[in-house]
Amino acid sequence: MNEEWKSMFGSQEPASSQLATAADGPGGPTRKSAVTPAVAVLQSVASGAAYQRRINTCKAELQQLVQQKREQCSAERMAKQMMESAEWESRPPPPGWHPKGLLVAHLHEHKAAVNRIKVSDEHSIFATASNDGTVKVWDSQKMEGKTTTTRSVLTYSRIGGHVKTLTFCQGSHYLAVASDNGSIQLLAVEANKPPKSPKVQPFQTRSLDLQVDGCAVDIHHFNSGAQSVLAYATVNGSLVGWDLRSNSNAWTLRHDLRLGLITSFSVDMHQCWLCLGTSSGTMACWDMRFQLPISNHSHPARARIRRLLMHPLYQSSVIAAVQGNNEVSMWDMETGDRKFTLWASSAPPLSEMQPSPHSVHGIYCSPADGNPLLLTAGSDMRIRFWDLAYPERSYIVAGGANDSLHCPSVLYSRKIIEGTEVVQEIHSKQKSGVVEDSPRRGPDSLPVGHHDIITDIATFQTTQGFIVTSSRDGIVKVWK
């Protein structure tokens, strides 16, 4: 028996052996028997105190472990409740919202193409990313037309390269920006307090290896309760979840480049799966819980996926904008079926041999109380409002600068083609001579539409609903 065991539990030697030892030797049994009980009592008291200290230590460690498990369980429960009650957006458009296409702001601060627009959760600010290497933050309240100054409240230019994408993080307290030089930076920006100082320092920075991973092409943020994850996809096929709290990777996925280069991706609102689109027209799904590929489906014409987002109502469906014919389709990723298609092209619906060169570059989708609405804009410089519940109510919000002063006269028809519901835009014939014969009351107005390809579209709500669009010539426009 070792000494530690003896100090904790005392000696376990039989009492008979102790008595036999005490009886040996010249002292006689009487003297030894008087000393032995006192020694035994002292040893028992000492071992009892050590045993009690050990018990107290174990109890304290157990209580600490129980508290940690309770906190972990509470965080997981809160995360589950948060995901179950997750909203598609914090401030959706008001019921019955139909933008009129009135221009309220024309912003020309960027010196090159604007690639992406993001609106904060509170809709108090929105941010734009440009090829001129800058990120600009704008105050939404100043876009209502009540003030004469509509200048940006912040310009950040220390990331370098062409800023390709951005997103708000952690309740819009931070803004994540990604450049084609491989840099991803997290900027501290309080959405409820628009910044007034241009001196913004990056809170966290990550530099990607351009040879191994390539630059980030798309980023999204989601909060799982225990983790605050910034997910980004790179040119060379890496899908990485960057945990902003621990500054480490929460997960890493490798996309098969034989399916094409990643162009866009989107994460399920409940964080169960994600879907990515590629340059070869493939939509590939990944299980977020087990980090395994689920399935992949391809566009019949292998058309490039330009933008991809989750459907706000159907959990297994995605909405994808592809190259050509202004096509936007909803795909059921469980079956691979194309459920419906928006077709703003003169080519025959779903045709693959006569593609129109125009494509949708920006999409905004809202559930709108069970009647989803979709806003699209792209290379034809037109902004379209699609009513998915009543397609005949769809219309062109604003035409391009090359259109006439009035939006083109169009109709929308619904038909079923090879099992797919198709909503086709049809240009109606205008009566000749009506415009020429009507008297002019003043000089012709200047066109308010975009002069170049529209790269992105978003909405924000203040006292009313607004649309914000960006174009390849660096222009940002706000509409109502």
C-alpha positions in Angstrom: 0.0 0.0 0.0 1.5 3.4 -1.0 1.7 6.4 1.1 -0.9 8.4 -0.7 -3.5 5.7 -0.2 -2.6 5.6 3.5 -2.9 9.3 3.9 -6.4 9.3 2.3 -7.9 6.1 3.9 -5.5 5.2 6.7 -3.7 1.9 7.3 -5.6 -1.3 6.5 -3.3 -3.6 8.4 -5.2 -6.1 10.7 -5.4 -5.1 14.3 -4.1 -8.5 15.4 -0.7 -7.8 13.7 -0.5 -4.5 15.4 -1.1 -6.1 18.8 1.4 -8.8 18.0 4.0 -6.2 17.2 3.2 -4.3 20.4 3.7 -7.5 22.4 7.2 -8.2 21.1 10.3 -6.9 22.7 11.4 -6.1 26.1 8.7 -3.6 27.1 6.0 -6.1 27.7 2.5 -6.0 26.4 1.2 -3.6 29.0 3.3 -0.5 28.0 2.8 -0.9 24.2 -0.9 -1.4 24.5 -1.2 2.0 26.2 0.5 3.9 23.4 -1.0 2.2 20.3 -4.6 3.5 20.6 -3.4 7.1 20.8 -1.4 6.7 17.6 -4.3 5.1 15.9 -6.6 7.9 16.9 -4.2 10.6 15.5 -3.8 8.7 12.2 -7.6 8.3 11.9 -8.1 12.1 12.5 -5.4 13.0 10.0 -6.8 10.6 7.3 -10.3 11.8 7.9 -9.4 15.5 7.4 -7.5 14.6 4.1 -10.5 12.5 3.0 -12.8 15.4 3.7 -10.6 17.8 1.7 -10.6 15.4 -1.2 -14.4 15.2 -1.1 -14.8 19.0 -1.1 -12.4 19.2 -4.0 -14.4 16.6 -6.0 -17.7 18.3 -5.1 -16.3 21.7 -6.4 -15.1 20.2 -9.6 -18.4 18.3 -10.1 -20.4 21.5 -9.5 -18.2 23.4 -12.0 -18.7 20.7 -14.6 -22.4 20.7 -14.1 -22.5 24.4 -14.5 -20.5 24.3 -17.7 -22.9 21.6 -19.1 -25.9 23.6 -18.1 -24.5 26.7 -19.9 -23.7 24.6 -23.0 -27.2 23.0 -22.9 -28.8 26.5 -22.5 -26.8 27.9 -25.4 -27.8 24.9 -27.6 -31.4 25.3 -26.6 -31.3 29.0 -27.4 -29.6 28.3 -30.8 -32.3 25.7 -31.6 -35.1 28.2 -30.7 -33.4 30.9 -32.6 -33.2 28.8 -35.7 -36.7 27.5 -35.4 -38.0 31.0 -35.1 -35.6 32.5 -37.6 -37.1 35.1 -39.9 -36.2 35.5 -43.5 -35.5 39.2 -42.9 -35.9 41.5 -39.9 -37.9 44.2 -41.8 -39.7 42.8 -44.9 -41.5 45.1 -47.3 -45.0 46.2 -46.1 -48.0 44.2 -47.4 -49.1 45.2 -50.8 -45.8 47.0 -51.5 -45.4 47.9 -55.2 -42.5 50.2 -56.0 -43.3 52.9 -58.5 -39.9 53.3 -60.0 -39.3 56.9 -58.8 -35.7 57.8 -58.5 -34.9 59.5 -55.2 -31.1 59.3 -55.1 -28.3 59.1 -57.6 -25.0 58.3 -55.9 -21.7 58.6 -57.8 -18.9 58.3 -55.4 -17.4 55.0 -56.5 -14.8 55.2 -59.3 -15.3 51.7 -60.7 -17.9 48.9 -60.8 -19.9 48.3 -57.7 -20.1 44.6 -57.1 -22.3 44.1 -54.1 -24.9 45.8 -51.8 -25.7 44.7 -48.3 -28.3 46.2 -45.9 -27.9 46.0 -42.2 -30.4 44.1 -40.1 -31.9 47.2 -38.7 -32.0 48.8 -42.2 -30.4 51.9 -40.7 -27.4 51.7 -43.1 -26.3 49.9 -46.2 -22.9 49.2 -47.6 -21.4 48.9 -51.1 -18.3 47.2 -52.4 -16.5 48.3 -55.5 -13.6 47.5 -57.8 -12.1 50.9 -56.9 -10.9 49.2 -53.7 -13.3 50.9 -51.4 -16.2 50.0 -49.2 -18.8 52.8 -48.6 -21.4 53.0 -45.9 -24.6 55.0 -46.5 -27.2 56.3 -44.0 -30.6 55.0 -45.1 -32.5 57.9 -43.4 -30.8 60.3 -45.8 -32.2 58.5 -48.8 -35.8 59.7 -48.3 -35.3 62.9 -50.2 -35.8 65.1 -47.1 -32.1 66.3 -47.1 -30.0 67.7 -49.9 -26.9 65.7 -48.9 -26.7 62.1 -49.8 -23.0 61.5 -49.3 -21.6 58.3 -47.7 -21.0 58.4 -44.0 -17.9 56.2 -44.2 -15.3 55.2 -46.8 -12.9 52.3 -46.1 -10.0 51.8 -48.6 -7.3 49.9 -46.6 -8.2 46.4 -47.9 -6.7 46.9 -51.4 -7.5 45.1 -54.6 -11.0 44.8 -56.0 -13.6 44.4 -53.2 -15.9 41.7 -54.5 -18.3 40.9 -51.7 -19.4 41.9 -48.2 -21.9 41.1 -45.5 -23.0 42.3 -42.1 -22.1 40.1 -39.0 -23.3 39.6 -35.4 -26.3 41.8 -35.5 -24.8 44.3 -37.9 -22.1 45.2 -35.3 -19.4 44.2 -37.8 -19.0 44.3 -41.6 -17.0 41.6 -43.3 -15.4 42.5 -46.7 -13.5 40.3 -49.1 -11.1 41.4 -51.9 -9.6 39.6 -54.9 -6.2 40.0 -53.3 -7.1 37.2 -50.8 -7.8 39.5 -47.9 -10.9 39.1 -45.7 -11.4 41.8 -43.0 -13.9 42.3 -40.3 -14.7 46.0 -39.6 -16.3 47.3 -36.5 -19.4 49.2 -37.6 -22.3 49.9 -35.3 -25.4 49.8 -37.5 -27.6 51.7 -35.0 -24.9 54.4 -34.8 -23.8 55.3 -38.3 -20.0 55.9 -38.2 -18.8 59.5 -38.4 -15.1 58.9 -38.4 -13.3 57.5 -41.5 -10.6 56.0 -39.3 -11.9 52.4 -39.1 -9.5 49.7 -38.1 -10.0 46.0 -39.1 -11.1 44.0 -36.0 -10.0 40.7 -37.5 -8.1 39.9 -40.7 -7.5 36.7 -42.6 -5.3 36.4 -45.7 -6.0 33.6 -48.1 -3.3 31.9 -50.1 -4.1 32.8 -53.7 -2.2 29.7 -55.1 -3.9 27.2 -52.8 -7.4 28.6 -52.1 -7.8 31.6 -54.4 -9.8 34.7 -53.4 -13.2 34.6 -51.8 -16.1 34.9 -54.3 -19.0 34.9 -51.9 -19.5 35.2 -48.1 -22.4 34.8 -45.7 -22.7 35.1 -41.9 -24.8 33.0 -39.5 -25.0 32.6 -35.7 -25.4 29.1 -34.3 -25.6 30.2 -30.7 -22.2 28.7 -29.6 -20.5 29.9 -32.7 -20.5 33.1 -34.9 -19.6 31.7 -38.3 -18.5 33.7 -41.4 -18.7 31.3 -44.3 -16.8 32.0 -47.4 -16.3 30.2 -50.7 -13.1 30.5 -52.8 -12.2 30.3 -56.5 -10.3 27.0 -56.0 -13.2 25.2 -54.3 -12.7 25.8 -50.6 -15.8 26.3 -48.4 -14.7 27.5 -45.0 -16.6 28.3 -41.8 -14.6 30.9 -39.9 -15.6 31.0 -36.2 -15.2 34.7 -35.4 -15.3 34.1 -31.6 -12.4 31.6 -31.4 -10.7 32.9 -34.6 -10.4 29.3 -35.9 -12.1 27.2 -38.6 -15.4 25.7 -37.5 -15.4 23.5 -40.6 -13.8 23.1 -44.0 -15.4 21.6 -47.1 -13.7 20.8 -50.4 -15.8 21.3 -53.6 -15.1 19.1 -56.6 -13.8 21.4 -59.3 -14.9 19.0 -62.0 -18.4 20.4 -61.3 -17.1 23.9 -62.2 -15.8 26.9 -60.3 -17.9 28.3 -57.4 -19.7 31.5 -58.4 -22.3 31.8 -55.6 -23.6 30.0 -52.6 -26.4 30.3 -49.9 -27.0 28.8 -46.5 -30.3 27.4 -45.3 -32.1 29.6 -42.8 -32.0 26.8 -40.2 -28.3 26.1 -41.0 -29.0 22.4 -41.9 -27.6 22.6 -45.5 -26.0 24.9 -48.0 -26.1 25.0 -51.8 -23.5 26.4 -54.2 -23.7 27.3 -57.9 -20.9 26.9 -60.4 -19.7 28.2 -63.7 -20.8 25.0 -65.4 -24.4 25.2 -64.3 -24.2 22.8 -61.4 -26.0 23.3 -58.1 -24.3 21.2 -55.3 -25.7 20.6 -51.8 -23.8 19.9 -48.6 -25.1 18.7 -45.3 -24.0 21.2 -42.6 -24.5 18.8 -39.7 -22.3 16.0 -41.1 -20.3 18.1 -43.5 -20.9 15.7 -46.4 -22.1 16.3 -50.0 -25.7 15.4 -50.5 -26.5 15.8 -54.2 -25.9 17.9 -57.2 -28.1 18.9 -60.2 -27.2 20.7 -63.4 -29.0 23.2 -65.6 -30.0 21.5 -68.9 -27.9 24.0 -70.9 -25.0 23.9 -68.4 -25.6 27.7 -68.1 -23.4 29.5 -65.6 -25.1 30.1 -62.2 -24.7 33.9 -61.6 -26.7 34.2 -58.3 -28.2 31.7 -56.0 -30.4 32.0 -52.9 -32.7 29.9 -50.8 -36.4 29.9 -51.4 -38.1 31.8 -48.5 -41.0 29.3 -48.2 -39.9 25.9 -49.6 -37.0 24.5 -47.4 -35.6 22.1 -50.1 -35.7 24.6 -52.9 -33.3 27.2 -54.3 -33.7 30.1 -56.7 -30.9 30.5 -59.3 -30.2 33.1 -61.9 -28.3 31.7 -64.9 -26.5 33.0 -67.9 -28.8 34.0 -70.8 -32.5 34.8 -71.4 -32.8 36.6 -68.1 -33.7 33.2 -66.7 -34.5 32.8 -63.0 -35.6 29.3 -61.9 -36.7 27.5 -58.7 -35.2 24.1 -58.3 -36.2 21.3 -55.9 -32.9 20.0 -54.7 -34.4 16.8 -53.4 -35.7 15.7 -56.8 -33.6 17.9 -59.2 -36.8 19.2 -60.8 -37.1 22.8 -62.2 -40.4 23.8 -60.6 -40.9 27.3 -62.2 -39.0 29.7 -64.4 -39.2 33.4 -64.9 -38.3 34.1 -68.6 -37.8 37.7 -69.7 -36.6 37.0 -73.1 -37.9 37.0 -76.7 -36.5 33.5 -77.2 -38.9 30.6 -76.9 -39.3 29.6 -73.2 -36.8 27.0 -72.0 -35.1 26.9 -75.4 -31.4 26.1 -75.4 -30.6 26.9 -79.0 -31.6 30.6 -79.2 -30.2 32.2 -76.1 -30.6 35.9 -75.4 -27.4 37.5 -74.2 -29.1 39.2 -71.2 -28.8 37.8 -67.7 -29.9 38.6 -64.2 -27.1 39.7 -62.0 -29.0 40.7 -58.8 -31.9 39.1 -57.0 -33.9 40.0 -54.0 -36.6 37.7 -52.6 -39.1 38.2 -49.8 -41.9 35.8 -48.5 -44.3 38.8 -48.2 -46.9 37.1 -46.0 -47.0 33.9 -48.0 -47.0 35.6 -51.4 -43.4 35.7 -52.4 -42.2 38.6 -54.5 -39.0 38.8 -56.4 -36.9 41.7 -57.7 -34.4 41.1 -60.5 -32.0 43.3 -62.4 -29.2 42.6 -64.8 -27.5 43.3 -68.1 -30.5 44.8 -69.8 -30.5 47.5 -67.1 -34.2 47.0 -66.2 -35.6 46.4 -62.7 -38.4 43.9 -62.7 -41.0 43.1 -60.0 -42.2 39.5 -60.0 -45.4 38.5 -58.1 -44.9 34.8 -57.8 -48.5 34.2 -56.5 -50.1 36.3 -59.3 -47.6 36.4 -62.2 -49.9 38.6 -64.3 -49.3 41.4 -61.7 -45.6 41.5 -62.5 -44.2 44.6 -64.2 -41.0 46.5 -65.0 -40.3 49.0 -62.2 -37.7 51.0 -64.1 -36.2 50.7 -67.5 -32.7 51.4 -68.6 -31.4 54.7 -69.8 -31.6 53.4 -73.4 -35.3 52.7 -73.1 -37.9 55.4 -73.8 -39.1 57.8 -71.1 -41.8 55.3 -70.2 -41.2 51.6 -69.3 -41.7 49.2 -72.1 -45.3 47.9 -72.4 -45.2 44.2 -71.4 -47.5 41.4 -70.4 -46.8 38.3 -68.4 -48.3 34.9 -69.2 -48.2 31.7 -67.4 -47.9 28.3 -69.0 -46.7 24.8 -68.3 -43.8 23.5 -70.4 -42.5 20.0 -69.9 -43.8 20.0 -66.3 -42.3 23.4 -65.5 -44.4 26.4 -64.7 -43.1 29.2 -66.9 -43.9 32.9 -66.5 -42.9 34.6 -69.8 -42.5 38.4 -70.4 -44.2 39.4 -73.7 -43.7 42.8 -75.2 -47.1 44.2 -76.3 -47.5 46.2 -79.5 -47.8 49.9 -78.9 -50.2 52.0 -80.9 -48.2 54.1 -83.4 -48.6 57.9 -83.5 -49.9 58.3 -80.0 -46.8 59.8 -78.6 -46.0 61.9 -81.6 -49.5 63.4 -81.8 -49.7 64.4 -78.2 -48.6 68.0 -77.4 -45.4 68.5 -75.4 -45.7 70.6 -72.3 -42.0 71.1 -71.8 -38.5 69.8 -72.6 -37.9 66.1 -72.6 -36.8 64.7 -69.3 -33.5 63.0 -68.9 -33.6 59.2 -68.6 -33.2 58.1 -65.0 -32.3 54.5 -65.6 -28.9 52.9 -65.4 -26.5 53.3 -68.3 -24.6 50.1 -67.6 -25.2 46.6 -66.4 -26.9 46.4 -63.0 -24.7 44.3 -60.7 -26.9 44.0 -57.6 -30.2 44.9 -56.0 -31.5 45.2 -52.4 -34.3 46.8 -50.4 -34.5 48.7 -47.2 -37.3 50.1 -45.1 -37.5 53.5 -43.3 -40.8 55.3 -43.3 -41.5 53.5 -46.6 -39.9 50.9 -48.8 -37.0 51.6 -51.1 -35.0 49.7 -53.7 -31.2 50.3 -54.1 -29.3 49.2 -57.2 -25.7 49.3 -58.3 -24.1 49.2 -61.8 -20.9 48.5 -63.5 -20.1 52.2 -64.1 -20.0 52.8 -60.3 -23.4 54.3 -59.9 -25.7 53.6 -57.0 -29.4 54.5 -57.4 -32.2 54.5 -54.8 -35.8 54.1 -55.9 -39.3 54.1 -54.4 
